[in-house]
């Protein structure tokens, strides 16, 4: 079989093949290439303009070396060159068909790539209008927009995103996706994505922000992706699988992976490009790949959602049409699927399949934290509301006072401060979308229904709109050097990945969101040994330091006004506005807490945010994440008083090795 190929861009023409090999070895030690690996690589051909100063080298390399070179930057001579996987579609320049070269062409007469007539392309005199020899559309046979040459082009992916926005798709299953080097699907940059890696054969994209999604990490591979989807935390779940039966790999390896999923997940929907034929999904013939899939269907009593008399799911000019894309349902979900249909709405050779899944909503499952928009607050009304509610604060127990003060501030905030709106449940249109593109989209749809295909202008407009949006984005640095452009240059584009199931210490993976959350909680905060002996005598000496309004105010003002709050939504900025009204009540509560050495239980409840650690490859390991505990602001102010007393009592700042409770020093 043919070895993988890489392409090295912009190599200086003055360099020989020997100098290129030496440069890869000697100038790029970080690649870790050996002399034997360099010898196993061979130059196949060159690309690029003949009269240019640089050339693109296509090099065949063993698969074992590919990870060392893929998407890398290498130094050759005095030039830094990009290295990419070389993906090419062989096209005969004699007959203009794909899949062979002119050396093996059986056609007697040549076909022009410009006008599709029977003469040599170099002798064509018709410069006015191009006609494709393959699809008969108005472009050259070598054009990248040709339906026969668009399989892995970005155009089809953009068209699919366009269609998904139009119909309001919630979940998208894609096989053979077009991915960027940082694992992002073109056209779906702002959506949650689950895939098996850079060269993934299958992917699941979630476009509805209200859906609760978790990747089944132990069931996901390069060509099979499994996710569990809920409408809410307490609702019923369905496992959705996107599978690509790669044509040059044995079908049983994909079937066995699906068997593992079906053995565990009874409520499952599978969308697969099986590359197999069977009358069971309305193909006129049957092949071996289809037989393997038939066995899977019979063993698990699966239902085939494909309907007869629909558009074929696969259609390629010159190669015919067939139904190789199959939707399979387990018995538990077969009655929840409706509206299965096929759409010819993109220039990919695989048509789009859509269906409706009905799921019960089990409610929110967990309370939603408050988040107030203090920029639009009615502070005068907030003060009046606090004065009205202030009598509710009494001098009873510490727990009651803490709950009452928190409730009074929260109630006033709800009445007088608008809450920050939740993000729309739908992922919005890309930032580069314009009204002109909307108009062109409608025009294209109308002409497609009439049998006319005029998409070149539409696709060109998409490219122009994206370029204009990028220029505007990059130009932001002229007016705001710390703005969006700076953050992008620092972090790059951010991939929105769905959370993943995780591996327990015993090697078994979690299966649900709840199990994963409990595993993370136990990993971040291990349970204490209850057999340990604790000192319970209480205070050795009475607390004698004064706790006055000035000390408490200083503790509150030390916090940034807009820093992320706890679950109660009360920021330090809101607490500052409440201070003139509730200063005496808050000071009295803090004084009692310090004198009685008591920390209110209500202030020990934190909002836990889980953040992935950068550069971690195995996201199924709990150690690949770190927790951020957002405590109530009043609790942090009380902590500040305690810390200041500890510093005064123990003189911690004089002990240089000490990090805990010392400003400017990290304990992690």
C-alpha positions as CSV (number, residue, x, y, z in Angstrom):
1,X,0.0,0.0,0.0
2,X,1.0,3.6,-0.6
3,X,2.8,5.3,2.3
4,X,1.5,8.6,3.8
5,X,2.7,11.7,2.2
6,X,3.6,15.1,3.6
7,X,4.1,18.4,1.7
8,X,6.8,20.9,2.8
9,X,5.8,24.4,1.6
10,X,8.1,27.2,0.3
11,X,11.4,25.3,0.1
12,X,14.2,27.4,-1.4
13,X,14.8,26.4,-5.1
14,X,18.6,26.5,-4.5
15,X,18.4,23.5,-2.0
16,X,18.9,20.0,-3.4
17,X,17.2,16.9,-2.1
18,X,20.3,15.9,-0.2
19,X,20.5,19.4,1.5
20,X,16.8,19.1,2.4
21,X,17.4,15.7,4.1
22,X,20.4,17.1,5.9
23,X,18.4,20.1,7.0
24,X,15.6,18.0,8.4
25,X,18.1,16.1,10.5
26,X,20.6,18.8,11.6
27,X,18.6,22.0,11.7
28,X,15.6,20.5,13.5
29,X,16.8,18.4,16.4
30,X,13.5,19.0,18.3
31,X,11.7,16.7,15.7
32,X,13.7,13.7,17.0
33,X,14.4,12.3,13.6
34,X,17.1,9.7,13.2
35,X,19.4,9.0,10.2
36,X,17.5,5.8,9.4
37,X,14.2,7.6,9.4
38,X,15.6,10.3,7.0
39,X,16.7,7.5,4.7
40,X,13.2,5.9,4.7
41,X,11.7,9.2,3.3
42,X,11.6,9.8,-0.5
43,X,10.7,12.8,-2.6
44,X,7.8,11.9,-5.0
45,X,7.3,15.2,-6.8
46,X,7.3,19.0,-6.6
47,X,4.5,21.5,-6.7
48,X,4.2,25.3,-7.2
49,X,5.1,27.8,-9.9
50,X,7.9,26.8,-12.2
51,X,9.5,30.2,-12.3
52,X,9.1,31.0,-8.6
53,X,11.9,31.2,-6.0
54,X,10.4,28.5,-3.8
55,X,9.0,25.0,-4.4
56,X,6.6,22.7,-2.5
57,X,8.1,19.2,-1.9
58,X,5.8,16.2,-1.7
59,X,7.6,13.5,0.3
60,X,6.5,9.9,1.1
61,X,7.2,8.9,4.6
62,X,6.5,5.8,6.8
63,X,3.4,6.2,9.1
64,X,5.6,5.9,12.2
65,X,7.4,9.1,11.3
66,X,4.2,11.1,10.5
67,X,3.5,12.4,14.0
68,X,6.9,13.9,14.2
69,X,6.3,16.0,11.1
70,X,2.6,16.7,10.8
71,X,1.6,20.3,11.3
72,X,5.2,21.3,12.3
73,X,7.4,24.2,11.3
74,X,10.9,23.2,10.1
75,X,14.0,25.1,9.2
76,X,15.6,24.3,5.8
77,X,18.5,26.6,4.8
78,X,17.5,30.1,5.7
79,X,13.8,29.5,5.5
80,X,11.1,28.3,7.9
81,X,8.7,26.0,6.1
82,X,5.3,24.6,7.0
83,X,4.7,20.8,6.9
84,X,1.2,19.4,6.3
85,X,-0.3,16.1,5.4
86,X,-0.6,15.9,1.6
87,X,-4.1,15.2,0.5
88,X,-4.6,15.0,-3.2
89,X,-7.3,13.8,-5.6
90,X,-5.8,12.2,-8.7
91,X,-7.2,13.7,-11.9
92,X,-6.4,12.8,-15.4
93,X,-5.5,15.9,-17.5
94,X,-6.5,14.0,-20.7
95,X,-10.1,13.0,-19.9
96,X,-10.5,15.2,-16.8
97,X,-11.9,12.3,-14.7
98,X,-10.7,11.4,-11.2
99,X,-9.0,8.3,-9.9
100,X,-6.3,7.8,-12.5
101,X,-3.5,9.7,-14.4
102,X,-3.1,10.2,-18.1
103,X,-0.6,7.3,-18.2
104,X,-3.4,4.9,-17.5
105,X,-6.2,6.7,-19.3
106,X,-8.2,4.5,-21.8
107,X,-10.0,7.4,-23.6
108,X,-8.9,7.9,-27.1
109,X,-9.7,11.6,-27.5
110,X,-8.7,14.3,-25.0
111,X,-11.2,16.5,-23.3
112,X,-10.7,20.2,-22.6
113,X,-10.7,21.2,-18.9
114,X,-12.1,24.6,-19.8
115,X,-14.9,24.0,-22.3
116,X,-15.4,20.2,-22.0
117,X,-15.1,19.7,-25.8
118,X,-12.9,17.1,-27.5
119,X,-9.6,18.9,-27.9
120,X,-6.4,19.5,-25.9
121,X,-6.8,22.0,-23.1
122,X,-3.7,23.9,-24.2
123,X,-5.3,24.6,-27.6
124,X,-8.7,25.9,-26.3
125,X,-9.8,29.2,-27.8
126,X,-13.1,29.6,-25.8
127,X,-12.2,32.0,-23.0
128,X,-15.7,33.3,-22.3
129,X,-17.5,30.6,-20.5
130,X,-16.2,27.5,-18.6
131,X,-18.0,24.2,-18.6
132,X,-17.0,21.2,-16.4
133,X,-16.5,18.0,-18.2
134,X,-17.7,16.0,-15.2
135,X,-20.7,17.7,-13.7
136,X,-21.5,20.1,-16.6
137,X,-21.7,23.1,-14.3
138,X,-20.2,26.5,-15.2
139,X,-16.7,26.1,-13.9
140,X,-13.4,24.4,-15.1
141,X,-13.0,20.7,-14.7
142,X,-10.1,21.4,-12.3
143,X,-12.0,23.8,-10.1
144,X,-12.1,23.1,-6.4
145,X,-15.9,23.8,-6.3
146,X,-16.7,20.9,-8.6
147,X,-18.9,18.4,-6.8
148,X,-16.5,15.6,-7.8
149,X,-13.6,17.4,-6.1
150,X,-15.2,18.8,-3.0
151,X,-15.2,15.8,-0.8
152,X,-12.7,17.2,1.8
153,X,-13.0,20.9,0.9
154,X,-14.1,23.6,3.3
155,X,-16.9,24.6,1.0
156,X,-19.1,21.6,1.7
157,X,-18.6,22.1,5.5
158,X,-19.7,25.8,5.2
159,X,-22.7,24.8,3.2
160,X,-23.6,22.2,5.9
161,X,-23.4,24.8,8.6
162,X,-25.6,27.0,6.5
163,X,-28.2,24.3,6.3
164,X,-28.1,23.5,10.0
165,X,-28.7,27.1,10.9
166,X,-31.6,27.2,8.5
167,X,-33.4,24.2,9.9
168,X,-32.4,24.8,13.6
169,X,-30.4,21.6,14.0
170,X,-29.6,20.7,17.6
171,X,-27.1,17.9,17.1
172,X,-25.0,17.2,13.9
173,X,-23.3,13.9,13.1
174,X,-20.5,14.2,10.5
175,X,-18.4,11.5,8.8
176,X,-15.1,12.5,7.1
177,X,-15.2,16.0,8.5
178,X,-12.9,18.8,7.3
179,X,-10.8,19.7,10.3
180,X,-8.2,22.4,11.0
181,X,-4.9,21.5,12.7
182,X,-6.3,22.4,16.1
183,X,-9.2,19.9,15.8
184,X,-11.9,22.4,14.9
185,X,-14.5,21.5,12.2
186,X,-14.6,24.2,9.5
187,X,-17.8,26.2,9.7
188,X,-18.7,25.0,13.3
189,X,-16.0,26.9,15.2
190,X,-18.4,28.2,17.9
191,X,-20.1,24.9,18.6
192,X,-19.4,22.1,21.1
193,X,-17.5,19.3,19.3
194,X,-16.6,15.7,20.1
195,X,-14.1,13.9,17.9
196,X,-11.4,11.3,18.1
197,X,-8.4,13.5,17.2
198,X,-6.9,15.6,14.4
199,X,-7.6,13.1,11.5
200,X,-11.0,12.0,13.0
201,X,-13.3,10.1,10.6
202,X,-16.4,10.9,12.7
203,X,-17.5,13.8,14.9
204,X,-20.6,14.9,16.9
205,X,-21.4,18.6,17.0
206,X,-23.9,20.1,19.5
207,X,-25.5,23.4,18.4
208,X,-28.1,23.7,21.2
209,X,-26.5,25.1,24.3
210,X,-29.4,23.8,26.5
211,X,-28.6,20.2,25.8
212,X,-26.5,18.4,28.4
213,X,-23.8,16.4,26.6
214,X,-21.0,14.1,27.8
215,X,-18.6,12.2,25.7
216,X,-18.3,8.5,26.4
217,X,-14.5,8.5,26.4
218,X,-14.0,4.7,26.6
219,X,-16.3,4.3,23.6
220,X,-14.8,7.0,21.4
221,X,-12.1,6.2,18.8
222,X,-10.8,7.9,15.6
223,X,-13.8,6.6,13.5
224,X,-16.5,6.1,16.1
225,X,-17.7,8.8,18.5
226,X,-20.3,8.2,21.2
227,X,-22.0,10.9,23.4
228,X,-24.8,10.8,25.9
229,X,-27.4,13.6,25.5
230,X,-30.0,14.9,28.0
231,X,-32.5,17.8,27.6
232,X,-31.7,18.6,31.3
233,X,-29.8,17.0,34.2
234,X,-32.9,15.1,35.4
235,X,-34.2,14.1,32.0
236,X,-34.0,10.8,30.1
237,X,-30.7,10.3,28.2
238,X,-30.0,9.0,24.7
239,X,-26.7,7.8,23.4
240,X,-25.8,9.2,19.9
241,X,-23.1,7.6,17.8
242,X,-21.4,8.9,14.7
243,X,-19.5,6.2,12.9
244,X,-17.4,6.1,9.7
245,X,-16.6,2.6,8.3
246,X,-13.3,3.6,6.5
247,X,-13.1,2.0,3.1
248,X,-9.6,0.7,3.5
249,X,-10.1,-0.9,6.9
250,X,-11.9,-4.2,7.8
251,X,-15.5,-3.6,8.6
252,X,-15.5,-6.0,11.7
253,X,-13.3,-3.6,13.7
254,X,-16.1,-1.0,13.4
255,X,-18.8,-3.5,14.1
256,X,-17.1,-4.7,17.3
257,X,-16.9,-1.1,18.6
258,X,-20.6,-0.6,18.0
259,X,-21.3,-3.9,19.8
260,X,-19.5,-2.7,22.8
261,X,-21.6,0.5,22.8
262,X,-24.9,-1.4,22.3
263,X,-24.1,-3.9,25.1
264,X,-24.0,-1.1,27.6
265,X,-26.2,1.6,26.1
266,X,-29.8,0.4,25.4
267,X,-31.1,3.8,24.2
268,X,-28.9,4.4,21.2
269,X,-29.1,6.2,17.8
270,X,-26.4,5.4,15.3
271,X,-25.7,7.5,12.2
272,X,-23.1,5.7,10.1
273,X,-21.4,5.8,6.7
274,X,-21.1,2.0,6.4
275,X,-19.7,2.0,2.9
276,X,-21.8,-1.2,2.4
277,X,-24.8,-2.2,0.4
278,X,-27.9,-4.2,1.5
279,X,-31.6,-4.4,0.4
280,X,-32.4,-3.7,4.1
281,X,-31.5,0.0,3.6
282,X,-32.9,0.0,0.0
283,X,-29.8,-0.8,-2.0
284,X,-30.4,-2.9,-5.2
285,X,-27.5,-5.3,-4.3
286,X,-25.6,-6.7,-1.3
287,X,-21.9,-6.8,-0.5
288,X,-19.7,-8.2,2.3
289,X,-19.6,-4.9,4.2
290,X,-23.4,-4.9,4.1
291,X,-23.5,-8.5,5.5
292,X,-21.5,-7.5,8.6
293,X,-23.9,-4.6,9.2
294,X,-26.9,-6.9,8.7
295,X,-25.6,-9.2,11.4
296,X,-25.3,-6.3,13.8
297,X,-28.9,-5.3,13.1
298,X,-30.3,-8.7,13.6
299,X,-28.3,-9.4,16.8
300,X,-29.5,-6.3,18.6
301,X,-33.0,-6.0,17.0
302,X,-32.1,-2.6,15.5
303,X,-34.5,-0.6,13.5
304,X,-33.4,1.0,10.2
305,X,-34.8,4.5,9.9
306,X,-33.9,4.9,6.2
307,X,-37.0,5.3,4.1
308,X,-37.6,4.0,0.5
309,X,-38.2,6.4,-2.4
310,X,-36.1,9.1,-0.9
311,X,-33.1,10.8,-2.5
312,X,-30.1,8.5,-2.5
313,X,-27.8,9.3,0.4
314,X,-24.7,9.1,-1.8
315,X,-24.5,10.5,-5.3
316,X,-21.3,11.1,-7.3
317,X,-21.1,12.0,-11.0
318,X,-19.5,9.3,-13.0
319,X,-19.7,6.8,-10.1
320,X,-23.4,6.5,-9.6
321,X,-25.6,6.7,-6.5
322,X,-26.4,4.4,-3.6
323,X,-27.5,4.3,0.0
324,X,-24.5,3.8,2.2
325,X,-25.4,6.2,5.0
326,X,-27.6,4.3,7.5
327,X,-29.5,5.5,10.6
328,X,-30.0,2.7,13.2
329,X,-32.2,2.7,16.3
330,X,-32.4,0.4,19.4
331,X,-35.9,-0.8,20.4
332,X,-36.1,1.7,23.3
333,X,-35.9,4.8,21.0
334,X,-37.5,3.5,17.7
335,X,-40.8,5.3,18.6
336,X,-39.1,8.6,19.4
337,X,-37.8,9.2,15.8
338,X,-39.8,10.9,13.1
339,X,-39.4,12.9,9.9
340,X,-36.4,11.0,8.5
341,X,-35.5,12.6,5.2
342,X,-32.6,13.2,2.8
343,X,-31.7,16.6,1.4
344,X,-29.5,17.6,-1.6
345,X,-28.4,20.9,-0.2
346,X,-24.6,20.8,-0.3
347,X,-21.9,20.1,-2.9
348,X,-20.6,17.0,-1.1
349,X,-21.2,13.6,-2.7
350,X,-22.9,12.6,0.6
351,X,-26.4,14.1,1.0
352,X,-27.6,15.4,4.3
353,X,-30.0,13.3,6.5
354,X,-32.3,14.9,9.0
355,X,-34.8,13.5,11.6
356,X,-36.6,14.6,14.7
357,X,-35.9,13.0,18.1
358,X,-38.5,13.6,20.9
359,X,-37.2,13.5,24.5
360,X,-39.0,14.2,27.7
361,X,-37.8,17.1,29.8
362,X,-37.2,16.2,33.5
363,X,-36.9,19.8,34.7
364,X,-33.7,21.8,35.4
365,X,-32.4,19.2,37.9
366,X,-30.3,21.8,39.7
367,X,-30.8,25.5,40.7
368,X,-29.4,28.2,38.5
369,X,-27.0,30.6,40.1
370,X,-27.7,34.3,40.1
371,X,-25.5,36.6,38.0
372,X,-26.4,40.3,38.1
373,X,-25.6,43.0,35.5
374,X,-24.4,45.8,37.8
375,X,-23.8,48.1,34.9
376,X,-27.5,48.6,34.6
377,X,-28.4,48.6,38.3
378,X,-30.9,51.0,39.9
379,X,-28.8,51.8,42.9
380,X,-31.2,54.3,44.4
381,X,-34.0,51.7,44.2
382,X,-31.6,49.1,45.7
383,X,-30.9,51.3,48.7
384,X,-34.6,51.9,49.2
385,X,-35.3,48.2,49.0
386,X,-32.6,47.5,51.6
387,X,-34.1,50.0,54.0
388,X,-37.5,48.3,53.6
389,X,-36.0,44.8,54.2
390,X,-33.6,45.8,57.0
391,X,-35.9,45.1,59.9
392,X,-35.9,41.4,59.0
393,X,-32.3,41.2,60.2
394,X,-32.3,40.3,63.9
395,X,-29.6,39.4,66.4
396,X,-30.5,35.7,66.9
397,X,-28.1,32.9,66.1
398,X,-25.1,33.3,63.8
399,X,-26.5,31.0,61.2
400,X,-29.8,32.9,61.1
401,X,-28.1,36.3,60.9
402,X,-25.9,35.0,58.0
403,X,-28.9,33.6,56.1
404,X,-31.0,36.7,56.7
405,X,-28.3,39.3,55.6
406,X,-27.6,37.2,52.5
407,X,-31.3,36.9,51.7
408,X,-31.9,40.7,52.2
409,X,-29.1,41.7,49.8
410,X,-30.1,39.0,47.3
411,X,-33.8,40.1,47.4
412,X,-32.9,43.7,46.8
413,X,-30.6,42.8,44.0
414,X,-33.3,40.7,42.3
415,X,-35.7,43.6,42.4
416,X,-33.4,46.4,41.3
417,X,-30.6,44.8,39.3
418,X,-31.2,43.0,36.0
419,X,-29.8,39.6,35.7
420,X,-27.3,38.8,33.0
421,X,-29.2,37.0,30.3
422,X,-28.3,33.4,29.6
423,X,-26.8,32.7,26.2
424,X,-29.3,31.8,23.6
425,X,-30.1,28.1,23.4
426,X,-29.1,28.2,19.8
427,X,-25.5,28.8,18.6
428,X,-25.7,32.0,16.6
429,X,-24.6,32.7,13.1
430,X,-20.9,33.2,12.5
431,X,-19.6,36.8,13.2
432,X,-18.8,37.3,9.6
433,X,-22.4,36.7,8.4
434,X,-23.9,39.6,6.5
435,X,-27.5,40.4,5.2
436,X,-26.1,40.0,1.6
437,X,-25.3,36.4,2.4
438,X,-28.8,35.8,3.7
439,X,-30.2,37.2,0.4
440,X,-27.8,35.1,-1.7
441,X,-28.7,32.0,0.3
442,X,-32.4,32.4,-0.5
443,X,-31.5,33.0,-4.2
444,X,-29.4,29.9,-4.3
445,X,-32.2,27.8,-2.7
446,X,-34.6,29.1,-5.2
447,X,-32.4,28.3,-8.2
448,X,-31.6,24.9,-6.8
449,X,-35.3,24.1,-6.7
450,X,-35.5,25.2,-10.4
451,X,-32.6,22.9,-11.3
452,X,-30.1,25.7,-11.7
453,X,-26.8,25.7,-9.8
454,X,-25.3,29.1,-9.3
455,X,-23.3,28.8,-6.1
456,X,-20.0,30.3,-7.2
457,X,-21.0,33.9,-6.3
458,X,-22.4,32.7,-3.0
459,X,-19.2,30.9,-2.0
460,X,-17.1,33.8,-3.1
461,X,-19.2,36.1,-1.0
462,X,-18.7,33.8,2.0
463,X,-14.9,34.0,1.6
464,X,-15.0,37.8,1.2
465,X,-17.1,38.2,4.3
466,X,-14.8,36.0,6.4
467,X,-11.8,37.9,5.2
468,X,-13.4,41.3,5.9
469,X,-14.4,40.1,9.4
470,X,-10.8,38.9,10.1
471,X,-9.3,42.2,9.0
472,X,-11.7,44.1,11.3
473,X,-10.9,41.7,14.1
474,X,-7.1,42.1,13.6
475,X,-7.5,45.9,13.3
476,X,-8.9,46.0,16.8
477,X,-5.4,46.0,18.2
478,X,-4.9,49.5,16.8
479,X,-7.5,50.9,19.2
480,X,-7.3,48.4,22.0
481,X,-4.0,46.6,22.3
482,X,-5.2,44.4,25.1
483,X,-8.5,43.5,23.3
484,X,-9.8,40.5,21.4
485,X,-6.8,40.5,18.9
486,X,-4.3,40.3,21.8
487,X,-6.2,37.5,23.5
488,X,-6.4,35.5,20.3
489,X,-2.7,36.0,19.6
490,X,-2.0,34.8,23.2
491,X,-4.3,31.8,23.4
492,X,-5.3,31.1,19.8
493,X,-8.8,29.9,18.8
494,X,-10.6,28.1,21.6
495,X,-12.2,24.7,20.9
496,X,-15.5,24.1,22.7
497,X,-15.3,20.5,23.7
498,X,-18.1,18.7,25.5
499,X,-17.2,17.2,28.9
500,X,-15.9,13.6,28.9
501,X,-16.6,10.6,31.0
502,X,-13.6,9.7,33.2
503,X,-11.6,6.8,34.3
504,X,-11.8,5.7,38.0
505,X,-8.8,4.5,39.9
506,X,-9.9,0.9,39.3
507,X,-9.8,1.5,35.5
508,X,-13.6,1.5,35.0
509,X,-15.1,4.6,33.3
510,X,-18.0,6.6,34.5
511,X,-21.2,6.4,32.4
512,X,-23.2,9.5,33.3
513,X,-22.8,13.2,34.1
514,X,-23.6,12.6,37.8
515,X,-21.0,9.8,38.1
516,X,-18.4,12.0,36.4
517,X,-19.2,15.0,38.7
518,X,-18.9,12.8,41.9
519,X,-15.6,11.4,40.6
520,X,-14.2,14.9,40.1
521,X,-15.5,16.0,43.5
522,X,-13.8,13.1,45.2
523,X,-10.6,13.7,43.3
524,X,-10.5,17.4,44.1
525,X,-11.7,17.1,47.7
526,X,-11.0,13.6,49.1
527,X,-13.1,12.6,52.1
528,X,-11.4,12.9,55.5
529,X,-10.5,10.1,57.8
530,X,-13.2,10.3,60.4
531,X,-11.2,8.1,62.8
532,X,-8.7,10.9,63.4
533,X,-8.7,12.6,66.8
534,X,-9.6,16.3,66.8
535,X,-9.1,18.9,69.6
536,X,-12.5,20.0,70.8
537,X,-11.8,22.0,73.9
538,X,-12.5,25.3,72.2
539,X,-10.7,28.6,72.6
540,X,-7.6,28.6,74.8
541,X,-8.0,32.3,75.4
542,X,-10.8,34.7,74.8
543,X,-10.8,36.7,71.5
544,X,-9.9,40.3,72.5
545,X,-9.2,42.1,69.3
546,X,-11.7,44.7,68.3
547,X,-14.0,44.1,65.2
548,X,-15.3,47.5,64.2
549,X,-16.9,48.8,61.1
550,X,-13.6,50.1,59.8
551,X,-11.9,46.7,59.9
552,X,-14.9,45.0,58.2
553,X,-15.1,47.8,55.5
554,X,-11.4,47.4,54.8
555,X,-11.9,43.6,54.3
556,X,-14.8,44.2,51.9
557,X,-13.0,46.9,49.9
558,X,-9.9,44.7,49.5
559,X,-11.9,42.6,47.0
560,X,-12.3,43.6,43.4
561,X,-15.9,44.9,42.7
562,X,-16.6,42.7,39.7
563,X,-14.8,39.5,40.7
564,X,-16.8,36.4,40.1
565,X,-19.3,35.8,42.9
566,X,-20.5,32.6,44.6
567,X,-23.9,31.0,44.0
568,X,-25.8,33.8,45.7
569,X,-24.6,36.2,42.9
570,X,-23.6,39.0,45.4
571,X,-20.4,40.6,44.1
572,X,-18.1,42.8,46.1
573,X,-19.5,45.8,44.1
574,X,-23.0,45.0,45.3
575,X,-21.8,44.5,48.9
576,X,-20.1,48.0,48.7
577,X,-23.5,49.5,47.7
578,X,-25.2,47.7,50.6
579,X,-22.6,48.7,53.1
580,X,-24.1,52.1,54.1
581,X,-27.4,50.5,55.0
582,X,-26.2,47.2,56.6
583,X,-22.9,48.2,58.0
584,X,-23.9,47.7,61.6
585,X,-25.6,44.4,61.0
586,X,-22.7,42.9,59.0
587,X,-20.2,44.2,61.6
588,X,-22.2,42.7,64.5
589,X,-22.3,39.3,62.7
590,X,-18.6,39.3,62.0
591,X,-17.8,40.3,65.6
592,X,-19.8,37.3,66.9
593,X,-18.2,35.0,64.4
594,X,-14.7,36.0,65.6
595,X,-15.6,35.9,69.3
596,X,-17.3,32.5,69.2
597,X,-14.8,31.1,66.6
598,X,-17.7,30.1,64.4
599,X,-17.9,30.2,60.6
600,X,-21.5,30.2,59.3
601,X,-22.4,26.9,57.5
602,X,-24.3,28.8,54.8
603,X,-21.1,30.5,53.8
604,X,-19.2,27.2,53.4
605,X,-21.2,26.3,50.2
606,X,-19.1,27.1,47.2
607,X,-19.9,27.2,43.5
608,X,-17.4,24.7,41.9
609,X,-16.1,25.5,38.5
610,X,-14.0,22.8,36.7
611,X,-11.3,24.1,34.3
612,X,-9.2,21.9,32.0
613,X,-5.5,22.2,32.5
614,X,-3.7,23.3,29.3
615,X,-1.6,20.8,27.4
616,X,-3.2,17.7,28.8
617,X,-3.7,14.9,26.2
618,X,-5.8,12.5,28.3
619,X,-9.0,14.4,29.3
620,X,-10.5,11.2,30.8
621,X,-8.1,11.6,33.7
622,X,-9.5,13.7,36.6
623,X,-5.9,15.1,37.2
624,X,-6.3,16.9,33.8
625,X,-8.6,19.4,35.5
626,X,-8.4,21.8,38.4
627,X,-11.2,23.2,40.6
628,X,-12.1,26.8,41.3
629,X,-14.3,27.3,44.3
630,X,-16.4,30.5,44.2
631,X,-17.4,31.3,47.8
632,X,-19.9,33.9,48.9
633,X,-18.4,37.4,49.0
634,X,-19.4,37.8,52.7
635,X,-17.5,34.6,53.5
636,X,-14.4,35.9,51.7
637,X,-14.6,39.1,53.7
638,X,-14.7,37.1,57.0
639,X,-11.8,35.0,55.8
640,X,-9.8,38.2,55.3
641,X,-10.3,39.2,59.0
642,X,-9.2,35.7,60.1
643,X,-6.1,35.8,57.8
644,X,-5.1,39.3,59.1
645,X,-5.3,38.0,62.7
646,X,-3.2,34.9,61.8
647,X,-0.5,37.1,60.2
648,X,-0.5,39.4,63.3
649,X,-0.4,36.5,65.8
650,X,2.2,34.3,64.1
651,X,4.2,36.8,62.1
652,X,4.0,34.6,59.1
653,X,5.7,37.1,56.8
654,X,8.9,36.7,58.8
655,X,9.1,33.0,57.8
656,X,10.2,33.0,54.2
657,X,9.4,29.3,53.4
658,X,5.8,29.9,54.4
659,X,3.4,30.2,51.4
660,X,-0.1,29.6,52.9
661,X,-1.9,32.8,54.0
662,X,0.9,35.0,52.6
663,X,-0.1,37.5,50.0
664,X,1.7,37.1,46.6
665,X,2.6,33.4,47.3
666,X,1.0,30.4,45.8
667,X,0.3,27.1,47.6
668,X,-0.1,25.1,44.4
